[in-house]
Amino acid sequence: MIIPHYNDAARLGRCLDALAPQIADDIEFPVVDNGSATVPQVPDWVRLVTETTPGAANARNRGVAETRADRLFFVDSDCLPAPDWIAAARRACDRANLVGGRVTVFDETARPRSGAQAFEAVFAFDFKTYIEKRGFSGSVNLLTHRAVFDAIGGFRAGMSEDFDWCTRAVAAGFYLAYDPELVVGHPSRTYWAALERKWRRPTQENYGLLRDHPRRNAKWLLRALAMPASIVAHAPRVLSAPDLTATERARALSTLARQRLTRMRWMTLQVLGREI
């Protein structure tokens, strides 16, 4: 089991507390710290490893190198695994070459939700769609086998590493499955600044994935120009969300519009050769 960590000791502690009752003697458990300002304190059953090269991709690769396990379980340090997560992972890993689970969203502050929290409650972590329609899973809740990892190589930094790694595996003929019983919770982003940071990175990385496309800029500009229409297309998801109050729905709609228009601006700047 491999957990990358960077400057988030409190959430790492919460994650490890959730996993502690589930740990068995046959599980290797490296937590890979990626150069945090303060080295986190971990319990005795955790092996703390340091990876000095920045990036979660490099931390995950280091974690794999530090284990001999045939089955590789990935969870992020800010997540809250379900009480049966390891048991579910053992069952699920025998179903497919790669397995992605369900990621729920929880708030770390009291209601009412902010615009960012309400937006995330509706749109964050739709792993079933990612896996079944787009052919990738996020490594926030991902299982695979060492044979798969050895066959296609590790995660590659500087791009959308989850998407890149999974699509390489699927292209090589490995089977990716979704398991709704494999559940972790992820905290919602509380403020717009955190949500903006979340989306800036994949915007940069996904543009990088198109670097070999013959019509890279034209394709990207068309995606950018489609952003306003996506506000209208996705507004019904907000309006029909069962766990939002009227105020939270209004905040979510406002954040949806702001997020899509911000992404349109970023993508246009990328086509013009400017940094975002």
C-alpha positions in Angstrom: 0.0 0.0 0.0 1.5 3.3 -1.1 0.6 6.8 0.2 2.4 9.9 -1.2 2.5 12.9 1.2 3.4 16.5 1.1 2.9 19.1 3.8 -0.4 17.7 5.1 0.4 15.9 8.3 -3.0 16.3 10.0 -4.9 14.7 7.1 -2.2 12.0 6.8 -2.7 11.2 10.4 -6.5 11.0 9.8 -5.9 8.6 6.9 -3.6 6.4 8.9 -6.0 6.3 11.8 -8.7 5.0 9.5 -6.4 2.3 8.1 -4.8 1.2 11.4 -7.6 -1.3 12.4 -7.4 -2.8 8.9 -3.7 -3.5 8.8 -2.4 -7.1 8.6 1.1 -8.5 8.8 1.3 -9.2 5.1 0.9 -5.6 4.0 3.9 -3.4 3.2 3.1 0.2 4.0 5.4 2.9 2.8 4.4 6.6 3.2 6.5 8.6 0.7 7.1 12.1 1.9 7.8 14.4 -1.0 10.0 17.0 0.7 7.6 18.4 3.3 8.8 21.4 5.4 8.3 19.2 8.5 8.8 15.4 8.4 5.5 13.8 9.5 5.2 11.6 12.5 3.9 8.1 11.6 3.1 5.0 13.7 5.5 2.1 13.9 3.7 0.0 11.3 4.4 2.6 8.7 7.7 2.9 6.8 8.4 6.5 6.1 10.4 7.1 2.9 11.6 10.4 1.5 11.5 11.2 -2.3 13.3 14.5 -3.0 12.2 14.8 -6.6 9.0 16.9 -6.5 5.7 15.5 -7.8 3.2 12.9 -6.7 4.2 10.8 -9.7 7.7 10.5 -8.4 6.5 9.8 -4.9 4.3 7.0 -6.1 7.0 5.5 -8.2 9.4 5.5 -5.2 6.7 3.8 -3.1 6.5 1.0 -5.6 10.3 0.6 -5.7 10.3 0.3 -1.9 7.9 -2.7 -1.8 8.0 -6.2 -3.1 4.2 -6.7 -3.1 2.5 -8.3 -6.1 -0.6 -6.1 -5.6 -0.2 -2.4 -5.4 -2.8 -0.2 -3.6 -2.7 3.6 -4.0 -4.4 6.1 -1.7 -3.7 9.8 -1.2 -2.8 11.1 2.2 -5.7 13.5 2.4 -8.3 10.8 1.9 -10.4 8.9 4.4 -10.6 5.2 3.5 -13.7 3.3 4.4 -13.5 0.9 7.4 -13.5 -2.1 5.0 -11.2 -0.5 2.4 -8.4 -3.0 2.6 -10.7 -6.0 2.6 -12.5 -4.5 -0.4 -9.2 -3.9 -2.1 -8.1 -7.5 -1.7 -11.4 -8.7 -3.3 -11.3 -6.1 -6.1 -7.7 -6.6 -7.1 -8.5 -10.2 -8.3 -11.2 -8.9 -10.7 -9.1 -6.9 -13.1 -5.6 -5.7 -13.9 -6.5 -2.2 -12.7 -9.4 -1.2 -10.4 -10.6 2.2 -9.5 -13.0 2.7 -6.7 -15.7 5.2 -5.6 -14.6 8.6 -4.2 -17.1 10.5 -2.0 -16.8 14.1 -1.0 -17.1 15.4 2.6 -16.8 18.9 4.1 -14.4 19.8 6.8 -16.4 22.9 7.8 -20.0 23.2 9.0 -22.9 23.9 6.7 -24.0 25.9 4.7 -21.5 25.0 2.0 -19.4 27.6 0.3 -19.6 27.8 -3.5 -16.5 25.7 -3.9 -17.8 23.0 -1.5 -21.3 23.0 -3.2 -19.6 22.7 -6.6 -17.4 19.8 -5.5 -20.4 18.0 -3.9 -21.9 17.8 -7.4 -18.9 17.5 -9.8 -15.9 16.1 -8.0 -14.6 12.6 -8.5 -17.1 10.9 -10.8 -14.8 7.8 -11.0 -17.5 5.6 -12.5 -17.7 7.9 -15.6 -13.9 8.3 -15.7 -13.4 4.5 -15.8 -16.3 3.3 -17.9 -16.4 6.1 -20.4 -13.0 7.7 -20.5 -10.7 4.7 -19.7 -8.8 6.0 -16.7 -9.0 6.2 -12.9 -7.4 8.6 -10.5 -4.7 7.3 -8.3 -6.4 8.6 -5.2 -8.2 5.2 -5.1 -6.4 2.8 -7.4 -5.4 -0.8 -7.4 -3.1 -2.7 -9.8 -0.6 -5.5 -10.0 3.2 -5.2 -10.1 3.2 -7.1 -13.4 1.2 -4.2 -14.9 3.4 -1.6 -13.4 6.5 -3.4 -14.7 5.1 -3.8 -18.1 4.2 -0.2 -18.8 6.5 1.7 -16.5 5.8 4.2 -13.7 3.9 7.4 -13.5 5.3 10.2 -15.6 5.6 13.6 -13.9 4.8 16.9 -15.6 1.5 15.7 -17.1 -1.9 14.4 -16.0 -0.1 11.3 -14.5 -3.3 9.4 -13.6 -4.8 9.7 -17.0 -1.5 9.0 -18.8 -0.7 6.0 -16.7 -4.1 4.4 -17.0 -4.5 5.0 -20.7 -1.1 3.5 -21.3 -2.1 0.4 -19.4 -5.4 0.1 -21.2 -3.7 0.7 -24.6 -1.3 -2.2 -23.7 -4.3 -4.5 -23.3 -4.8 -4.4 -19.5 -8.4 -4.4 -18.2 -9.6 -1.5 -16.0 -12.7 -2.0 -13.9 -14.8 0.1 -11.5 -15.7 -1.2 -8.0 -18.3 0.8 -6.1 -17.5 -1.1 -2.9 -13.9 0.3 -2.8 -14.6 3.6 -1.2 -12.6 6.6 0.1 -13.7 10.0 1.1 -12.0 13.2 -0.1 -12.4 16.6 1.6 -14.1 19.2 -0.5 -12.2 22.4 -1.5 -13.5 25.1 0.9 -12.6 28.2 -1.1 -12.4 29.4 -4.7 -8.6 29.7 -4.5 -8.2 26.0 -3.6 -10.6 25.0 -6.4 -8.7 27.2 -8.9 -5.4 25.5 -7.9 -7.1 22.1 -8.4 -8.1 22.9 -12.0 -5.1 24.9 -13.1 -2.9 21.8 -12.9 -4.9 19.5 -15.2 -5.5 22.4 -17.6 -1.7 22.7 -17.9 -1.1 18.9 -18.0 -3.9 18.1 -20.5 -2.6 20.7 -22.9 0.7 19.0 -22.6 -0.8 15.6 -23.5 -1.7 17.1 -26.9 1.8 18.1 -27.7 2.1 15.6 -30.6 -1.4 16.3 -32.0 -1.1 17.8 -35.5 -3.8 20.4 -34.8 -3.1 20.9 -31.1 -4.0 24.6 -30.8 -7.1 24.3 -33.0 -8.4 21.4 -30.9 -7.6 23.1 -27.7 -9.3 26.4 -28.8 -12.4 24.5 -29.8 -12.5 23.0 -26.3 -12.1 26.4 -24.8 -14.9 27.9 -26.8 -17.2 25.1 -25.7 -16.8 26.0 -22.0 -19.7 28.5 -21.8 -22.1 26.0 -23.4 -21.0 23.5 -20.7 -22.4 25.8 -18.0 -25.9 25.4 -19.5 -25.4 21.7 -20.1 -24.3 20.9 -16.5 -26.6 23.3 -14.6 -29.3 20.7 -14.3 -27.0 18.5 -12.3 -26.8 21.3 -9.7 -30.5 22.0 -9.8 -31.3 18.3 -9.2 -28.6 17.6 -6.6 -30.5 16.2 -3.6 -28.2 17.3 -0.8 -28.0 21.0 -1.6 -30.1 23.8 -0.1 -31.4 26.6 -2.3 -28.6 28.9 -1.2 -26.0 26.2 -1.9 -27.4 25.5 -5.3 -27.1 29.2 -6.2 -23.5 29.2 -5.0 -22.8 26.1 -6.9 -24.2 27.5 -10.1 -22.2 30.7 -9.7 -19.0 28.6 -9.1 -19.8 26.4 -12.1 -19.9 29.5 -14.3 -16.8 31.0 -12.8 -14.9 27.7 -13.1 -15.8 27.2 -16.8 -15.1 30.8 -17.8 -11.8 30.7 -16.0 -10.8 27.5 -17.8 -11.8 29.1 -21.1 -9.5 32.0 -20.4 -6.6 29.7 -19.4 -7.0 27.6 -22.4 -7.0 30.6 -24.7 -3.9 31.9 -23.1 -2.2 28.5 -23.7 -3.0 28.7 -27.4 -1.5 32.1 -27.5 1.7 30.7 -25.9 1.3 32.4 -22.5 1.6 31.0 -19.0 -1.4 30.4 -16.9 
